[in-house]
Structures are given as structure tokens and as C-alpha cells.
Amino acid sequence: MARALSKLGFCSRSEGEALVARGEVSVNGKVCVDINRRVDMQRDQLTVNGQAVSAEKMVYLMLNKPRGLITSAQDEKNRDTVFSCFEGATLPHIGPVGRLDKASEGLLLFTNDTKWAARLTDPVSHLDKIYHVQIDSQATPELITAMQAGVMLDDGTLLKAKRVSLLRSGEKNAWLEVVLDEGKNRHIRRLLEANQINTLRLMRVAIGGLELGELAKGEWRELNAAEIASLKTN
């Protein structure tokens, strides 16, 4: 039941479970409080508080995430989230595709197409994600080699980059382009920390063939048909 509400783009699965538990959801005119009840979305009519629920138009969005925002719909510490960037917009229930941590910025996708999102985040897809990273030291050839070779952490996690290249270098810091085809929690930051390097800025600039481009910080736009199709075929 809750899964059906989520697939129809009405709400998240957890929100759907809460609605069902409160007796606010009916199937074919009868209140149902069984969150696990199977629903045929082609035949059964779902209503929430008497309002019919039908499939929403699928939307696919890209946001240039600013630093300091949590990638979540709600935060238990009441911190600002990425959804503040969509305030005032008329959109169906959408969710982020993957995550960027609070201190990171750049390209973040949103959609109500759960199948599309699952394909993009599935580790077997090995979809390249490109980051521009400012570090607090010079980027030596040894560092680049070490990042590509990978580091095994004490907890058994292997962190490595698919490709690393030097973008530009200053007296006390440097910018790297880092390509990942997997994404573990704080992947790049922990990889650099394991090599005694601190991250000053971290921006995701591309996912597959989709580039952030000139989209301003905190702004969002819909993907066009060609962009959606390119990510579906990756």
C-alpha cells in the first residue's frame, strides 16, 4: 500500500506508511490500515482523505546544491535541507538521486521516477561521477597514483578513484578532477584523509554525460528529453 503511494509519486514510502496507519488511505472506497497490502495500480482506486490518487507526471530535475544544505526531506536537527531550493515551486513528491554531504556542492538530481533513480544509484551501473576538488596542499604525482591505487581503511572499506588529474595548482593548494564510478559515504574526503590531505571544497560537476554547466548556485531546472534518455542508457 505505502509502496503504491510512493510509486504513484504521492509521497515517500515512510510518509505513506504513516498515512495508512492513521486510517487516511482507502482502497476502492474502503479504509485500509495494512501497510503491506498489495495494490493493483491499474485496477484499484486509491484515495487519501477522500482525494483520488493518480500517477503523477514524471519529473527529472537537476539542482546546483549550495554548501551547508542537508540532502534530505527532513532533518532531525532542524538544519536547512536541499528542498529549501524548491520552495514555491509546484512539483509532485520528488526525492534526491544519491546524496551530497552537507559541505559538498554541485550537481544533484531529483525525480519521482523511482525505477530511474534506482538504476542510476545501483552500484552495478558504474556510472561515472566527476568532481572538482580543492585540497590544502600541492598535488604530487605520488598522491594521484595513491588515490587511483586505493586505500584499505581499518573497517575493511576500499576507497579509490577511477581517475584523478590535476586541474590547476597554487602555492599552497591545488584543484583536482576526480572521477568515481562508485560512491561510498564521504568517499573522496576519506580517501584524501587517508593520504593526510584535507578537502577545502568539493563540487560534483557531472554525472555520466550530464554536466552542471552554467546553472547558478541554488538554482534548478528540468532535464530535457535527450538528457533523461542519455542517463537511462548509461
C-alpha positions in Angstrom: 0.0 0.0 0.0 2.6 2.5 1.1 4.8 1.4 -1.8 2.0 2.1 -4.2 1.6 5.6 -2.9 5.3 6.1 -3.4 5.3 4.7 -6.9 2.5 7.0 -7.9 4.6 9.9 -6.8 2.1 11.0 -4.0 4.6 10.8 -1.1 7.6 8.9 0.2 7.2 5.3 1.4 7.6 6.3 5.0 5.1 9.0 4.7 2.7 6.6 3.0 3.1 4.1 5.9 2.1 6.9 8.3 -1.0 7.8 6.3 -2.1 4.2 6.2 -1.5 3.7 9.9 -3.7 6.7 10.6 -6.5 5.3 8.5 -6.3 8.1 5.9 -6.0 5.8 2.9 -8.8 3.9 1.2 -8.8 1.2 -1.5 -11.8 1.1 -3.7 -13.8 3.1 -1.1 -12.8 1.1 2.0 -10.3 2.3 4.6 -7.2 0.1 4.8 -4.7 0.1 7.6 -2.5 -2.7 6.3 0.7 -1.1 5.0 1.7 -4.3 3.3 -1.5 -4.8 1.3 -0.8 -5.4 -2.4 -2.4 -2.9 -4.7 -3.0 -3.3 -8.5 -2.4 0.3 -9.6 -4.1 -0.4 -12.9 -7.4 -1.6 -11.3 -7.6 -0.4 -7.7 -8.6 3.2 -6.8 -6.6 4.8 -4.0 -7.8 7.8 -2.1 -6.2 9.8 0.7 -8.7 11.6 2.9 -11.2 11.3 0.1 -9.0 12.6 -2.6 -8.2 10.3 -5.5 -4.5 9.4 -6.0 -3.4 9.0 -9.6 0.0 8.7 -11.2 1.9 12.0 -11.3 3.7 13.2 -14.3 7.3 12.0 -14.1 9.7 14.9 -13.5 13.5 14.9 -13.7 15.4 17.8 -12.2 19.0 18.9 -11.6 20.0 21.3 -8.8 23.2 23.1 -8.2 23.4 22.3 -4.5 24.9 25.0 -2.3 27.2 24.1 0.6 25.6 23.8 4.0 22.4 22.1 3.0 21.4 18.5 4.1 20.4 16.1 1.3 17.2 15.1 3.0 13.5 16.0 3.0 13.6 16.5 6.8 16.4 16.8 9.3 16.1 15.7 13.0 18.4 18.6 14.0 16.2 21.1 12.1 19.0 22.1 9.7 18.3 23.5 6.3 17.8 20.9 3.5 18.1 20.9 -0.3 14.3 21.1 -0.5 14.5 24.8 0.5 15.7 25.4 -3.1 12.3 24.3 -4.4 10.2 26.5 -2.2 7.3 28.0 -4.1 7.5 25.5 -7.0 4.6 23.4 -7.9 6.1 19.9 -8.0 5.0 16.3 -7.2 6.7 14.5 -4.4 10.3 14.2 -5.5 13.4 12.6 -3.9 17.1 13.1 -4.4 19.0 10.6 -6.6 22.0 9.8 -4.4 23.4 12.3 -2.0 26.0 15.1 -1.5 27.1 15.7 2.1 26.5 19.0 3.8 29.9 20.5 3.0 29.7 19.4 -0.7 28.1 21.3 -3.6 27.2 20.9 -7.2 25.1 18.6 -9.4 22.3 16.8 -7.6 19.4 15.0 -9.4 15.8 14.7 -8.2 12.9 12.7 -9.6 9.7 10.9 -8.7 10.6 8.1 -11.1 11.8 5.6 -8.5 12.9 3.0 -11.1 15.1 5.5 -13.0 16.6 6.7 -9.7 17.3 3.1 -8.6 19.1 2.4 -11.9 21.3 5.4 -11.5 22.3 4.6 -7.9 22.8 0.9 -8.4 26.5 0.1 -7.9 26.5 -2.3 -10.9 25.7 0.7 -13.2 29.3 2.1 -12.6 28.0 5.5 -13.8 30.9 8.0 -13.8 30.6 11.0 -11.5 33.0 13.8 -11.9 34.1 16.1 -9.1 36.4 19.1 -8.8 38.2 19.1 -5.5 40.3 21.7 -3.9 42.9 20.3 -1.5 45.1 22.0 1.1 48.5 21.1 -0.4 50.2 20.5 -3.7 49.1 17.6 -5.8 52.1 15.4 -6.2 52.2 12.6 -8.8 52.5 10.2 -5.8 49.2 11.5 -4.4 47.4 11.0 -7.7 48.8 7.5 -8.0 47.8 6.6 -4.5 44.3 7.8 -5.0 43.9 5.7 -8.1 45.5 2.7 -6.4 43.2 3.0 -3.5 43.3 2.7 0.3 42.0 0.0 2.5 40.6 1.5 5.7 40.6 -0.2 9.1 37.0 -1.1 8.7 37.7 -3.1 5.5 36.4 -0.4 3.2 38.4 0.0 -0.1 38.4 3.6 -1.3 39.8 4.5 -4.7 39.2 6.8 -7.6 38.7 5.7 -11.2 40.8 8.6 -12.5 42.5 11.7 -10.9 44.1 14.6 -12.8 45.5 18.0 -11.8 43.3 20.9 -12.9 45.4 23.8 -11.5 47.9 24.4 -8.7 48.7 27.4 -6.4 51.3 28.0 -3.9 49.5 26.3 -1.0 46.7 24.3 -2.6 45.5 22.6 -5.8 42.4 21.6 -7.7 41.9 18.0 -8.8 39.4 16.4 -11.1 38.3 13.1 -9.5 36.2 10.5 -11.3 34.3 7.9 -9.4 32.3 5.0 -10.7 31.0 4.1 -7.3 30.0 6.2 -4.3 30.6 5.4 -0.7 29.9 7.8 2.2 32.3 10.7 2.1 34.3 8.8 -0.5 36.6 11.4 -1.7 37.1 13.2 1.6 38.0 9.9 3.4 40.3 8.9 0.5 42.2 12.2 0.8 42.3 12.0 4.6 43.9 8.5 4.3 46.6 10.3 2.4 47.0 13.0 5.0 45.3 15.6 2.8 42.3 17.9 3.7 39.5 18.8 1.4 38.8 22.5 1.1 36.0 22.4 -1.5 34.2 19.6 -3.3 31.9 20.1 -6.2 30.2 17.5 -8.4 30.2 18.8 -11.9 28.9 15.9 -14.0 27.0 12.6 -13.8 27.5 10.4 -16.8 27.3 12.7 -19.8 25.2 15.2 -17.9 27.1 18.4 -16.9 26.3 21.0 -14.4 27.2 23.7 -16.8 26.3 27.3 -16.0 23.4 26.6 -13.6 23.7 29.1 -10.8 24.2 28.0 -7.1 20.9 27.1 -5.5 19.1 27.1 -8.9 17.4 24.1 -10.5 16.0 23.2 -13.9 14.2 20.3 -15.6 16.2 17.8 -17.7 15.3 17.7 -21.4 14.3 14.5 -23.1 17.8 13.9 -24.5 19.4 14.3 -21.1 17.0 11.9 -19.5 17.5 9.4 -22.3 21.3 9.6 -22.0 21.2 8.7 -18.3 18.7 5.9 -18.9 21.1 4.3 -21.4 24.3 4.6 -19.3 
